[in-house]
Amino acid sequence: MIDERIYEQFVEIGRDLYDGGLISSHGGNISVRLGDRVVIKRRGAQLGRLKPHDLIETGLEKNDSGVALASTELLAHRTIYKQTPALAIVHCHPRTAIAFSLSRDEIVPIDNEASYLLKKVPVVTEEYPSGTPEMANKLAAMLQSDKIVMLRGNGSFATGQTLDEAFHWTSTLEESCQIALYAKLINEPFIEYRKMSEAYSKW
Amino acid sequence: MSGDSDHYGWAGKILDIDLTTGAIKSLPLDETLARLFLGGRGLGTRFLWDEVGPQVDPLSPANVLIFAAGPLTATGYQTSNRFSVSTKSPLTGTVLDANSGGYWGMQFKKSGYDALIVRGRAEQPVYIEIKPSSEVAVPQVSIRDASTLWGMRVRAVTEKLGQNDNRRNVLCIGPAGENLSRIAAIMNDGQRSLARGGPGAVMGSKNLKAIVVEGKYRPEIQDQELFKFMLYETRKLLRASPLTSQALPEFGTSVVMNLVNNIGALPTRNYQQSQFEGAEAISGEALTDTYLVKNASCWACPIGCTRISKTEKVEGEGPEFETTWAFGAQCGNDDLAAIIEANYLCNDLGMDTISAGSTIACAMELAEKGYLDADLRFGRADLFAQTLEDMAYRRGLGDDLADGSLRLATRYGAPELSMSVKGLEMPAYDPRGMQGQGLLYATSNRGACHMRGNMLGLEVLGLPKLIDRFQVQGKSSYVILHQNTSAMIDSLVICKFTNMGVAEEYFARVLSAVTGIKYATGDLIRVGERVYNLERLYNLREGFSAEDDTLPPRLLNEAVAEGPSKGWVSKLEPMLKEYYRARGWDEQGVPRPQKLAELELHGFSYPKELVP
C-alpha cells in the first residue's frame, strides 16, 4: 500500500512535467526509493494524468509481480538507486536541452540561476536504448558525480532526495537552455558577469 | 575513486603515546586506510576496531583516546577547523566519537599529524605538549607533569597553559573528567567541547589533564586552482542561504527553538509534553534581545553561530540550542539567565550539557513521582548550580547523577524515566512529532544523537525540500542517507552547518582538489556508509543487538496529549524493519556479507554466534 502522501507527490510532479512542456503525452518517467522498494510509474501511463493504479511498487534488488507492470525504464532507475545516493529520479524530455545535447558534450549554463545551481551538465551518448544495462550503467556512473545528466538526443535524468528536488534541477536546466537559445538568437557579444566562470569546465 | 596522492591533504603521520611507559612514536598513516576512512570519525573508528575489543573496560588503561583531524582540516576551506576523539564510551559502552570546533583541531593538524593515539595510564597527572622543533617535519613531543594543574577548572587550566587562538591551543578536562563522571566532556580552547558519551572520563582515567598543541606545518593542496574556485563558490552559497548568512549568525543555533516548538516537537519536562509554554523566553530571538554580547566564530568559519552571552554572574560562550533546551524546556525552566549560567558552569567543570540537563530533568521527574527524595522539581532552576557542582565532584546525590540518567533512573527503580537510547540522553527533538528523528535516534551508533544525521532539515526546515514529518513509509531512506552523510562530514572533518547551504557535491570536489584523488559525490557518501557499518559491527561485537535499537517506552506508548503532534506516538517498528532491509542488514540488524564486501569491509565480519 503506497502512502497517499507519496501518491500526491507523483501526481503533482507528473502534472507539472506535462504542463511545463517537458514531456509528451506518454513520455518521461519518475520514481522514488522507499527503503529497499522502488515506486515507479506504470508502463504506458500518462505522467500528466496519474491515477493511484498508475504507481507500481517493486523491489530494489528483487523482482516481484510489480515488474510486469513497471515502466521500461525500471532497470535504469534501479541501477541508479543501487549505485548512487539518489532517493528520487525524474526523467523527461526537455526540448531545448535536447536540442543543445545534439551538438555539445556538456551544457555550461550562462544564466545566473543555473550557473549557481548546476555549474555544468554532462551529455552522454549511448547507442543502446532505454531499458538496457548498457544505458543504465552509464547513467548511474555519471550520476555518481552529477545530479543531472543529459542523454544525447533523448532527455535528462535528474536525481535528488525528493521528486521535488530532482524536478528542480530539471526545470532549471531547461530554463537555462531556453535563455541560451534566446541569447544565440539575439546574437550579440556575451558580457561575462560571473567571477571564476572559467572554472565551471572543471566541475 | 581513482588517482594518486603523495600526502596531499593528509599529513601522513600518526602520533602514538603510551602514558604507562612514556613511549612516544611517530607512525606512517596507511594510504589505503586514509582513502577509505578519510580522517576524524572514520579513521578513529577504524583504529578503535583494532585497538579496543569487547574485553576492555572503558575506564581502564587498555582503552584508548584517538584524536583525529581530517584531510580538509587546516586547509582553510570553510569550517575546516574541526576534529574528533574516538574511544569506547564509559557512558554507553558503544563505539564513540565526539566532535568539536574552535581552533585546537586546526592547530593539531598544523603540528604535522593526522591523528594522536593516547594509550595506557600515567602514574601521576600529566599533560602532553606538541611543539614545532627547528625541523618542521619532526615536532617536539613531551609528557609533562600536571600535578599542579590537577583539580583546576577548565578556564583556569586553559589560561595557565597559554591558550592563544591562532598559535597555541589547549585541550583539557575539568573536575568532572578527573572524578570519572560518565558524562564528562573534553574541552578545547576553553569553551568548546567534545561532549557526548563521556570522553572526559576516559581522559581522567589516564591521569591526562591536557594536550597543548602548536604547529607550523601547512597541508599541501594538489589542485590550487580548483580549490580556490571551491572556496569562492562555497562562500557565495553560505552568504546566499538565509540559514547560514542570517538565521545562525543573528540568533545562533537556538533560532530553531520556536520552529520546533511550533510544530509540537520540543520535548518538555523530561518528554512528558511536546510543547513548552516558555519557549519564546528561551529562544534565539530572546537571547539576542537580552544577554547576547556578540557573535564569535571558529577558525575559517564565515557563519559565526557562536554566542558570547553575559548575565550578572558570568560571561562566556553559548548557550547552544541543545543546551538551552536541556536546562530550559526539558527542566520546565524559562529563566534564560539560569540556562546561561548552567552552561557556563558545565563548560568550566567539563561536562556534557545535554546529558547534564537531561539527567537533572530525569531526577526532577523521579522526585516529583516519589522515586527520589530530593528538592529537585521541574522549574527549580535555582538548584542547577549546586546540583552541577555536586555532579562534577560526586558529592551526595550528585554522585548518582554524575553517571547519566539511565544509571540514575535504574538505581531508583524507574529506568523507563530515562529519556535515552543505549544510555545516551536524547537531544531536543520529540520523535513523536518527527517520525524520522525517532528512527534516527534508535539506530544511532553512539546512542541518541542529533549529530549523527538530523531530520530537522527535511522534516522541519525544508532542506533540501520539505517532507511530511508524520510519514512513515520510506523514512528509512532519508535517515540512512543523512546518517551516511553525517559520518562523511565528520570524517572530512568540517562543520555540519556548511551542509545547510552547501551540498555534498561541493565537498566531493573540494576533497578531490585537496588530495588529488578523484572522489565522486557517491564515493563520498559511501565513505560515510562504510564508517556507519563499521561502527555497527563494533557495537555488535560489544554485545549490542537489534533489541537496543529502540526508544524509551514513553515515546512508543504515550501519545502526545496536546498541540500539533496530538495523538502521535513514534511508529518505530515498521520504520526499523524497512531500515534494516534498506541498509543491507539482516532481521537482527547484522550487516550482510554482501554489504560488507560492497563497502570494502572485508575481514571485519566475525562469527555470527557472537551476536546475542
Interface residues (C-beta under 8 A of the other chain):
Chain A: I2 D3 R5 I6 V32 R33 L34 G35 D36 Q83 T84 P85 L87 Y116 L143 Q144 S145 D146 K147 G160 Q161 T162 D164 E165 H168 K195 M196 A199 K202 W203
Chain B: E225 L226 K228 F229 Y232 E233 K236 A240 L458 P464 K465 I467 D468 Q471 V472 Q473 G474 S476 S477 Y478 L481 N484 T485 E504 E505 A508 R509 A520 T521 G522 D523 I525 E578 Y579 R581 A582
